[in-house]
Amino acid sequence: MTEIIGYIGAILTTLAFVPQAIKTIRYKHTKDISLLMYIIFVSGISFWFAYGVLLNSMPIILANAVSFCLSGTILILKIKYK
């Protein structure tokens, strides 16, 4: 049951970035996105990913790998399209 709760939480929090990533990729408009927030967030996700690897916890690993890709894309576009 614990793993199921972990997977549900991982899926929901990861999916939260999909609309922002799609909108950012599609419109290339990043003026209203905080650069500092995304730098801190992507850094934090990296540590959560490492933590998941150390614990061998697939919900943490998978959620943070996907979140890193989505938020990393937004961060790169923010830097590119200031």
DRENPA-3360 file (N, C-alpha, C; in nm, 2 decimals, always signed):
BEGIN
1 = MTEIIGYI = +0.08/-0.12/+0.00/+0.00/+0.00/+0.00/+0.09/+0.13/+0.00 ~ +0.20/+0.12/+0.07/+0.29/+0.24/+0.08/+0.34/+0.27/-0.06 ~ +0.38/+0.17/-0.14/+0.43/+0.19/-0.27/+0.32/+0.26/-0.36 ~ +0.20/+0.21/-0.35/+0.09/+0.27/-0.43/+0.07/+0.41/-0.40 ~ +0.07/+0.45/-0.27/+0.05/+0.59/-0.23/+0.17/+0.67/-0.29 ~ +0.29/+0.61/-0.28/+0.41/+0.68/-0.34/+0.39/+0.70/-0.49 ~ +0.35/+0.60/-0.56/+0.33/+0.61/-0.71/+0.22/+0.72/-0.74 ~ +0.11/+0.72/-0.67/+0.00/+0.81/-0.69/+0.05/+0.96/-0.67;
9 = GAILTTLA = +0.12/+0.98/-0.56/+0.18/+1.11/-0.53/+0.28/+1.15/-0.64 ~ +0.36/+1.06/-0.68/+0.46/+1.08/-0.78/+0.40/+1.12/-0.92 ~ +0.30/+1.05/-0.96/+0.23/+1.07/-1.08/+0.16/+1.21/-1.08 ~ +0.09/+1.24/-0.97/+0.02/+1.37/-0.96/+0.11/+1.49/-0.96 ~ +0.22/+1.48/-0.88/+0.31/+1.60/-0.88/+0.39/+1.61/-1.01 ~ +0.42/+1.50/-1.07/+0.49/+1.51/-1.20/+0.40/+1.56/-1.31 ~ +0.28/+1.52/-1.31/+0.19/+1.56/-1.42/+0.16/+1.71/-1.40 ~ +0.18/+1.77/-1.29/+0.15/+1.91/-1.27/+0.24/+2.00/-1.36;
17 = FVPQAIKT = +0.35/+1.95/-1.40/+0.44/+2.03/-1.48/+0.42/+2.01/-1.63 ~ +0.34/+1.92/-1.67/+0.31/+1.89/-1.81/+0.24/+2.02/-1.88 ~ +0.14/+2.07/-1.82/+0.08/+2.19/-1.89/+0.17/+2.31/-1.91 ~ +0.26/+2.34/-1.80/+0.35/+2.45/-1.81/+0.46/+2.42/-1.92 ~ +0.51/+2.29/-1.92/+0.61/+2.26/-2.02/+0.55/+2.27/-2.16 ~ +0.43/+2.22/-2.18/+0.37/+2.23/-2.32/+0.35/+2.37/-2.36 ~ +0.30/+2.45/-2.27/+0.28/+2.59/-2.30/+0.41/+2.67/-2.33 ~ +0.51/+2.64/-2.25/+0.64/+2.70/-2.27/+0.70/+2.66/-2.40;
25 = IRYKHTKD = +0.70/+2.53/-2.43/+0.75/+2.48/-2.56/+0.67/+2.54/-2.68 ~ +0.54/+2.54/-2.67/+0.46/+2.58/-2.78/+0.47/+2.73/-2.81 ~ +0.47/+2.82/-2.70/+0.46/+2.96/-2.72/+0.60/+3.03/-2.70 ~ +0.69/+2.96/-2.64/+0.83/+3.02/-2.62/+0.82/+3.15/-2.54 ~ +0.72/+3.16/-2.45/+0.70/+3.28/-2.37/+0.74/+3.25/-2.23 ~ +0.84/+3.31/-2.18/+0.89/+3.27/-2.05/+0.91/+3.40/-1.95 ~ +0.86/+3.51/-2.00/+0.87/+3.63/-1.92/+0.82/+3.62/-1.78 ~ +0.71/+3.55/-1.76/+0.64/+3.55/-1.63/+0.69/+3.43/-1.54;
33 = ISLLMYII = +0.79/+3.36/-1.59/+0.84/+3.24/-1.52/+0.97/+3.29/-1.44 ~ +0.98/+3.26/-1.32/+1.09/+3.29/-1.23/+1.21/+3.21/-1.26 ~ +1.32/+3.27/-1.31/+1.44/+3.20/-1.33/+1.50/+3.14/-1.20 ~ +1.51/+3.22/-1.10/+1.56/+3.17/-0.97/+1.48/+3.05/-0.92 ~ +1.35/+3.06/-0.93/+1.27/+2.95/-0.88/+1.30/+2.82/-0.95 ~ +1.31/+2.83/-1.08/+1.34/+2.71/-1.16/+1.48/+2.65/-1.14 ~ +1.58/+2.74/-1.11/+1.72/+2.70/-1.08/+1.71/+2.62/-0.95 ~ +1.65/+2.68/-0.85/+1.64/+2.61/-0.72/+1.56/+2.48/-0.73;
41 = FVSGISFW = +1.45/+2.48/-0.80/+1.37/+2.37/-0.81/+1.44/+2.25/-0.89 ~ +1.50/+2.28/-1.00/+1.57/+2.17/-1.07/+1.69/+2.12/-0.99 ~ +1.75/+2.20/-0.91/+1.86/+2.16/-0.82/+1.80/+2.06/-0.71 ~ +1.68/+2.10/-0.66/+1.62/+2.02/-0.56/+1.57/+1.89/-0.61 ~ +1.52/+1.89/-0.73/+1.48/+1.76/-0.80/+1.60/+1.67/-0.81 ~ +1.72/+1.73/-0.85/+1.84/+1.64/-0.86/+1.87/+1.57/-0.73 ~ +1.86/+1.65/-0.62/+1.88/+1.58/-0.49/+1.78/+1.48/-0.45 ~ +1.65/+1.51/-0.49/+1.55/+1.41/-0.46/+1.57/+1.28/-0.54;
49 = FAYGVLLN = +1.62/+1.30/-0.67/+1.65/+1.18/-0.75/+1.76/+1.10/-0.69 ~ +1.87/+1.17/-0.65/+1.98/+1.10/-0.58/+1.93/+1.03/-0.45 ~ +1.85/+1.09/-0.38/+1.79/+1.03/-0.26/+1.71/+0.90/-0.29 ~ +1.63/+0.91/-0.40/+1.56/+0.79/-0.44/+1.65/+0.68/-0.48 ~ +1.76/+0.71/-0.55/+1.85/+0.61/-0.59/+1.92/+0.55/-0.47 ~ +1.96/+0.63/-0.37/+2.02/+0.58/-0.25/+1.92/+0.48/-0.17 ~ +1.79/+0.52/-0.18/+1.69/+0.44/-0.11/+1.64/+0.32/-0.20 ~ +1.67/+0.33/-0.32/+1.62/+0.23/-0.42/+1.47/+0.24/-0.43;
57 = SMPIILAN = +1.42/+0.36/-0.43/+1.27/+0.38/-0.43/+1.23/+0.43/-0.57 ~ +1.16/+0.33/-0.64/+1.12/+0.36/-0.77/+1.02/+0.48/-0.79 ~ +0.93/+0.50/-0.70/+0.84/+0.62/-0.71/+0.92/+0.75/-0.70 ~ +1.02/+0.76/-0.61/+1.10/+0.88/-0.60/+1.19/+0.89/-0.72 ~ +1.25/+0.78/-0.77/+1.34/+0.79/-0.88/+1.26/+0.83/-1.01 ~ +1.15/+0.76/-1.04/+1.08/+0.79/-1.16/+1.02/+0.93/-1.16 ~ +0.95/+0.97/-1.05/+0.89/+1.10/-1.05/+0.99/+1.21/-1.07 ~ +1.11/+1.20/-1.00/+1.20/+1.30/-1.01/+1.28/+1.30/-1.15;
65 = AVSFCLSG = +1.29/+1.19/-1.21/+1.36/+1.18/-1.34/+1.27/+1.25/-1.44 ~ +1.14/+1.22/-1.44/+1.04/+1.29/-1.53/+1.03/+1.44/-1.50 ~ +1.02/+1.47/-1.37/+1.01/+1.61/-1.33/+1.13/+1.69/-1.37 ~ +1.25/+1.63/-1.36/+1.37/+1.69/-1.40/+1.37/+1.72/-1.55 ~ +1.32/+1.63/-1.63/+1.32/+1.65/-1.77/+1.22/+1.77/-1.80 ~ +1.10/+1.77/-1.74/+1.00/+1.87/-1.77/+1.05/+2.01/-1.72 ~ +1.09/+2.01/-1.59/+1.13/+2.14/-1.54/+1.26/+2.19/-1.59 ~ +1.35/+2.09/-1.63/+1.48/+2.13/-1.69/+1.45/+2.19/-1.83;
73 = TILILKIK = +1.35/+2.14/-1.90/+1.32/+2.20/-2.03/+1.27/+2.34/-2.01 ~ +1.18/+2.36/-1.92/+1.13/+2.49/-1.89/+1.25/+2.59/-1.85 ~ +1.34/+2.54/-1.77/+1.45/+2.62/-1.73/+1.54/+2.66/-1.85 ~ +1.57/+2.56/-1.93/+1.65/+2.59/-2.05/+1.58/+2.69/-2.14 ~ +1.45/+2.68/-2.16/+1.37/+2.77/-2.25/+1.37/+2.91/-2.18 ~ +1.36/+2.91/-2.05/+1.36/+3.04/-1.98/+1.49/+3.11/-2.00 ~ +1.60/+3.04/-2.00/+1.73/+3.10/-2.02/+1.75/+3.15/-2.17 ~ +1.70/+3.06/-2.26/+1.71/+3.09/-2.40/+1.62/+3.21/-2.45;
81 = YK = +1.49/+3.22/-2.39/+1.40/+3.31/-2.44/+1.37/+3.43/-2.34 ~ +1.46/+3.46/-2.25/+1.44/+3.57/-2.16/+1.36/+3.67/-2.21;
% end
